[in-house]
Amino acid sequence: MAEVKIRNVSKVFDDDVIAVNDVSLDIKDKEFVVLVGPSGCGKSTTLRMVAGLETVTKGEIYINGQMVNDVPAKSRDIAMVFQNYALYPHMSVYDNLAFGLRLRHFPTYEVERRVREAADILGITDRLKRKPKELSGGERQRVAVGRAIVRKPKVFLFDEPLSNLDAKLRVQMRMELKKLHKRLQSTMVYVTHDQVEALTLGDRIVVMKDGVIQQIADPIGLYESPVNKFVAGFIGSPPSNFLKGKIMPRNGELYFTDDGIRLKVLKQHYDKLTPYLNQDIYLGIRPEDVYDKLFAQDASEEFIITGTVDLVEPMGSEIYLYFSAGRNTFIVRVNNQDTATANQDLQLVFDMSKAHFFDPRTEKAVV
């Protein structure tokens, strides 16, 4: 078993900067958990406290039921993979993999067995005699991961390990890490600022901002049910649209309205939105939940607005259309069969069953 429990953990640096503020998190045995958030949100500091590379200002960290606040990093039975690989340039791949085991005085036959096993798992057996400078970025990353694998730790910690790779290689390495987790059946905690990476890798995702956890959920739950405007805007590519307007009654119905916009609110949302009558509110909707009316001919007029195309951005199999309607701007994602052009007025259908509403003061989800 390799559970990690973080209990009300805070980290305050000497200049009184609060990097992590009262974070609590339970990571289950064999789970792949991703900490994600913008730069400076506290995700790497949290990981480093689990690793023992940063001291805990307040709170407790447990690995396998043992509190490790005062346990040195080398005795925590964890292995960490860093962004910069941290390979020894003068050593061969084999010696880089074997170095930590030799320091711990493993017998030669066991060092050989573990190095060969890790190299086979990662597909670098034919690279064992090479130096790091002779390897590609992806191969160096594999060696860094292999150095963690040979340790057979209770917990693997990854601190933005793919940040230095190009886009194509990042996609490939994401697949490799996912397969590696399935093969090793180990507990893994992974830090990234890339929300696409988080969604594709994590069994659960922890979204952080300003040292505070905003939401913990599986990828689908996070994407479809964000708890606040920050999560809705951070998760997804392109991010959610946010339109500012008011909830207004008309003929016994409720509508989200603004200059050039009037969209009918679904009845199941009336109870939660009635307190916002005649008040500002944010409507959040993802780019794929707005359609060109040309491809949704049977849509009701109550869910349609007219927007002006400001920019057309071809993306291969799909197109991003940037619109303005009154004071609001938003993005629509359509397939590459759409013939929209800049400065054109289009009728757009909003799938209001996928819409969220956010309080303009607290930014918490109302619906």
LINNOR-V484782 format. One record per pair of residues at least 24 apart in sequence whose C-alpha atoms are under 6 Angstrom apart, sorted by the first residue. I is the first residue (numbers start at 1). J is the second residue. Records with the same first field share a line. If there is no record, write none. Layout:
I: J + J
This chain:
1: 29
2: 29 + 64 + 154
3: 27 + 28 + 29 + 63 + 64
4: 62 + 63
5: 61 + 62
6: 61
7: 59 + 60
8: 59
9: 58 + 59
10: 57 + 58
11: 56 + 57
19: 211
20: 211
21: 211 + 212
29: 187
30: 185 + 186 + 187
31: 187
32: 188 + 189 + 202 + 203
33: 189 + 202 + 203 + 204 + 205
34: 189 + 190 + 191 + 198 + 202 + 205
35: 191 + 206
36: 192 + 193 + 207
37: 193 + 207 + 208
38: 193
41: 208 + 209 + 210 + 211
42: 211
77: 153 + 154
78: 153 + 154 + 155 + 156
79: 148 + 153 + 156
80: 156 + 157 + 158
81: 158
82: 159 + 161
83: 159 + 160 + 161
85: 144
89: 132
92: 129 + 130 + 131
93: 128 + 130 + 131
94: 128
97: 147
114: 150
118: 146
155: 187 + 188
156: 188
157: 188 + 189 + 190
158: 190
159: 191
160: 191 + 192
195: 235
227: 365
228: 363 + 364 + 365
229: 363
240: 285 + 286
241: 284 + 285 + 286 + 330
242: 282 + 283 + 284
243: 282 + 283 + 328
244: 281 + 282
245: 280 + 281
246: 278 + 279 + 280 + 281
247: 277 + 278
248: 277 + 278
259: 326
260: 325 + 326
261: 305
263: 302 + 303
264: 302
281: 359 + 360
282: 357 + 358
283: 356 + 357
284: 355 + 356 + 357
285: 355
287: 331 + 332 + 333
288: 333
289: 351
290: 332 + 349 + 350
291: 348 + 349
292: 348
293: 347 + 348 + 349
303: 349 + 350
304: 348 + 349
305: 347 + 348
306: 346 + 347 + 348
307: 345 + 346
308: 343 + 344 + 345
309: 342 + 343 + 344
310: 342 + 343
311: 342
